[in-house]
Amino acid sequence: MFGRRDPKIGLTDEKLAALRARLEALETRAKVLDEQLLPGLWSTLAQLHEQKLINAPLTCLACGQAARAERFGVREDTCVFGGGRLKRFECPSCGCVFGPQWYLDAPQHVIDADYRQLYLNYREADSTEDEIRAFHLLDPQPGGLYLNWGSGAWSRSVEVLREQGWDVWGYEPHASTASPFIVRNRAEVSARFDGIFSNNVIEHFFDPAAQFSDFREVLKPAGKMAHASPCYAWACAYTRFHTFFPMGQAPARLADRTGFTLESQVEDGEFRAAVFRAL
């Protein structure tokens, strides 16, 4: 008469079906709000910056050259995550492409919230293979200590490399992970490492020079870094989350500014990487 009850939660079939329908409706409403509000937010910021850039100088993220916006080339794309038109600038000195400027200038707490929002609904592809490949570009030595910077929650590289006997740890500030070998707080990265490696991370840097300086703080003398990314070429430009494209001479110029030397670059199909050594 009252319907069969689910033994685990004590609800009748009818009430359970109604609850599921309400949850689906709430999820749909949240998705629609995201689709409406995010484009409005970012398009408004983009329009405000168009006016700001008329008089304000731009500074290349790689080589540090500063000049009026009209001196830089322009490359455009459209964000697949609701960010609208993506206008980026190309440095005439080193070839680096950076931007969109409205995203680079957004407050840090807004960027952090934007990443949290992204990872509520989006899951990266498994990057284990490419991360392990980047690790071996370091020419790792037994007994060395290594850090996977931006290790994500979708890769098994830290686990796999540790199973192979390597002393590898991870740092992931945005995506949640339960691994005891991956930390989320930068303050927890207190050791000095023989090498740092990453995959699909360098293109997210807002201030690469400051980030490279920070890397030196956690590297041992003459320590090495290997950063893999498709964005050493003009690729994967369809997202606002990619703000730094170290194309052309950008890797070497960035290294020169931050106390590194560019040891080598690898381009093998879709796999691209640069290897740096601390001076």
C-alpha positions, 0 to 999 in steps of 0.5 A: 500500500505504501510502496516498497522501501529501500532497505539502505535508506528507508525510502519508498520507491516513489519517494526515492524516485522523486528525490532522484528527480529533484537532484537531477533538476538541481544539477541541470539548474546549476549547469544552466547557471554556469553556462549563463554566468561564466560567459557574462563574467569573462566577457565583461572583464575582456571588454574592460581590459580592451579599454585598459590596454589602449594606454597600458604597456604589456610585459612578455611573460618569458623575456620581460620585454615591455611595450604598448599592446600595438607592438605585440602580435595578436592570436585569437581563439574561443574558450570551450569552458565558457570564457568567450573570445580569447585574445592573446599577445605574441612577443616580437622579441622572443616569440612567447604568446601569453594571455588573455590579459583579462585572465592574467589580471584577475585576482588570485582568489577568483582564479582559485575559485575558477579552477575549483569550479572547473574540476567539479565538472571536468576530468583530465585525461590520464597523463601517466605515460607523458609524466613518466616520460618527462621524469626520465628526461631528467636522467634520474639517478638512484638515490635522488629525490624528485618532485612531480609539480602539478601531479593532478588527480588523474595520473598514476605516475607518482605511484608507478615511479615509487613502485619502480624504486624512485623516490618521487613525490607530488605537489597538486594545489587544485585537484583533490587526491588521497595519495600520501605522497602528494601534498596540496600546500606549497608550504609542505614542499620543504625538501631540496630536490634533485629534479622537478618534472611536470606535464601539462602544467607550464602553460598554466603559469601566470608569472613564469619568471616568479615560478622558476625562481620558486623552483630554484628554492626547492632544487639542489644546486645544479638540479634539473627540471623537465616540463612537458607541454603541447604549448611549446607550439601554438596548440590547445589554445581553446581554453582560458586556463592556458595563459603561457605558450613558451614558443620560439626563443621563450624557453631560453630567454626565460631560463636566462632571466631566472638562473637556469640554462636551457639544456635541450628541447624534445619534439616527438609528435604531440609530445614536447618538452624542455629541460632546464638546469639550475646554474 
